[in-house]
Amino acid sequence: VLPALMISLCCFNNTVCYIIELSTFVLFFKEYHGWNSATGIGVAQSAGDLTAAFLMKLLPSGSDGGESSAGFCRRIFMQPYNLSWLVLL
């Protein structure tokens, strides 16, 4: 029963987080760009998700089984944190 409960909680968490993320972008596109079309907002959101997925697949992961000789400063520029730094630039 515990594994089924954990899977259900993970699915619930994933759904709620996606709804919150999509709602945030809907408000942003409506207020900043003046978009009222749900189709345009959905396409923009999906394009951003697909671009991020493509970049995460394209860029090397930097995973070496936890035995990295690289310091903290180098690890924060590896996946998935490198995309966060790109957004800040």
C-alpha positions, 0 to 999 in steps of 0.5 A: 500500500505504501508504494501505491500511496507514494506514486499517487502523491507524486502524480498529485504533486506533479499535476498541482505544480504544473497547474500552478506553473501554467497559471503563472505563465497565463497571468504573465502573458495576459498582463505583460503581452496582453494575450487573451487567447488560451491557444497562444499561451499554451503554444508558448508554454509548450514551446518553452517546455520543449526547448528546455527538454531539448537543451537538457538532452543536448547538453552533457549532464556532468554526472559521474556517479557522485565521485566528482573531483570538481569543486562546488563552483564547477558543479553549479554550472552543470545540469540542471543548474546551468539552465537556471544560470542561463535564465538569469543572464 
